[in-house]
């Protein structure tokens, strides 16, 4: 399947059926839940477009993090208002939530008005990461007591296709691939997380005895992501 998603500003004509009286922004739907894409676009002051795919070359695959289909996307605005977005997805290349309108078209949601999102019940929220740049991360676990979060980062990258060295012509298309990594946000510091045994002394140093007993009693392996999250959630209760 070949998809290239061009994310550009939508024309006034394309939006006219949705954006009548959009100046009110979020105030138009204060305290309500929107169930239509039109209302959501208006309330979120969203800007996007649908366009046929046109590019100088093709990229195989997709930058979308989740399989296309009936994904359940709920965007929660900063005032708490919820908006149901049909055919929702997350573009892991541009770091934007989108609604897939057709095979070659997407509508881009305005990130500035979004507090967090629930995509297939996975909470995704923006955190300032490497180089101070904010990006959406899936929240896997949290410990509010210590202001600590375990996060998943998804980034879509492009693997260059083949090129004939003699003719400089392409022999294969570029291809999207998805990279997923664990991160930890500890106070103001956000960094990549590697699951190693030394985390017991690094993250749980004030409760090492209890944590080690929990690991032994439940036959857990801190190097396994599922087990690590169980350990972290247990630690958060101490």
Phi, psi and omega in degrees: 000130182250123179220133169230124184257115179264117186255101184225171182289137182279147179286155180299324180297317182295329183268350192301326181288342182256326195258022175299121179070035184280359184297337183287344179057223183296335183297337180295332184235029183305126174075012179241172175242124181274139178242009179236148179296322180300312178297319182295317179298319180294312185291327180273004184050044188280152178226125178197195179197165164238136181212147172299149180290119176224122180203166182284343174202170185260149173239121179284155179085203185208149175276358181286137187282337184239152179303140179289144183153212185272061177285139179266110180245122175241121176261131180251116181286169184292344176266005178094352179292139182252143181228123177277125182249117180290146178050044184285157178197175178237122177276107186280358174268315182264354180061052181221147172273142185222161168245123182278108186272328177203182185305320185244021185222142175225157173246129187265132177274147181280111185292336186295335182260001184262129174277308175203171181230153171241109181247110188053042178068011174266122181282128179234128185220151181276135173227148175284122186248221183299140181061019177075006182275132179280143181207155178281133175234146172281130180273111181271325181197159179210154176229093185298333180300320183252009182052053184236136181228140170256125190232156172245129179254131178240126179227127175268126179240168181244125174268120182299144176281178181281149178227132176289118185295333181281313185261347184063019176268151180287135176256345176202156182284159167296162181218136173285144169218150187257130177249128178238130179224153174271143176228158174234132173252115182240099186069237180268359184259128177236124183211161180295145184246123174253129183280106180223162181298329183293350177297333180300318180276336181278310185270328188244029188300330181278349181225037185299320182298312181295318182294316179297322178294318180297318179297315181293314182297330184252009177051055183257154178239114185295344179278349177268129186301313181299315179294319180300318180295324175297317179295316180297315180295325176295314179302324181295340180272348185282000000 
